[in-house]
């Protein structure tokens, strides 16, 4: 597995935090499942190099 880029780390952290808060407040397991699927998608995108740390000008 490739090393996580800075953007990937930030995205995973933000998604995990929002998933935990949303699941705790709303008590909906669908919200938790969607958060897990989002994290999986970020990891896959990072693996294939679709997330880069370069800023576009």
SULLIN-V182494 format. One record per residue. N is the residue number from 1. RES is the residue in one small letter. OMEGA is omega as a letter, one per 30 degrees, with the letter a starting at -180 (* if undefined). NEAR is the number of other ideal C-beta (glycine too) atoms within 12 Angstrom. Layout:
# SULLIN-V182494
n->(N | N)
res->(RES | RES)
omega->(OMEGA | OMEGA)
near->(NEAR | NEAR)
This chain:
# SULLIN-V182494
n->(1 | 2 | 3 | 4 | 5 | 6 | 7 | 8 | 9 | 10 | 11 | 12 | 13 | 14 | 15 | 16 | 17 | 18 | 19 | 20 | 21 | 22 | 23 | 24 | 25 | 26 | 27 | 28 | 29 | 30 | 31 | 32 | 33 | 34 | 35 | 36 | 37 | 38 | 39 | 40 | 41 | 42 | 43 | 44 | 45 | 46 | 47 | 48 | 49 | 50 | 51 | 52 | 53 | 54 | 55 | 56 | 57)
res->(x | x | x | x | x | x | x | x | x | x | x | x | x | x | x | x | x | x | x | x | x | x | x | x | x | x | x | x | x | x | x | x | x | x | x | x | x | x | x | x | x | x | x | x | x | x | x | x | x | x | x | x | x | x | x | x | x)
omega->(l | l | a | l | a | l | l | l | a | l | l | l | a | a | l | a | a | l | l | a | a | l | l | a | a | a | l | a | l | l | l | l | l | l | l | l | l | l | l | l | l | l | l | l | l | a | a | l | a | l | l | a | a | l | l | a | *)
near->(9 | 15 | 13 | 20 | 22 | 16 | 20 | 28 | 19 | 17 | 25 | 26 | 17 | 18 | 26 | 20 | 16 | 21 | 26 | 18 | 16 | 21 | 20 | 15 | 12 | 16 | 11 | 14 | 14 | 14 | 21 | 23 | 15 | 19 | 28 | 20 | 16 | 22 | 27 | 16 | 20 | 27 | 24 | 17 | 21 | 26 | 17 | 15 | 15 | 16 | 24 | 15 | 16 | 10 | 7 | 5 | 3)
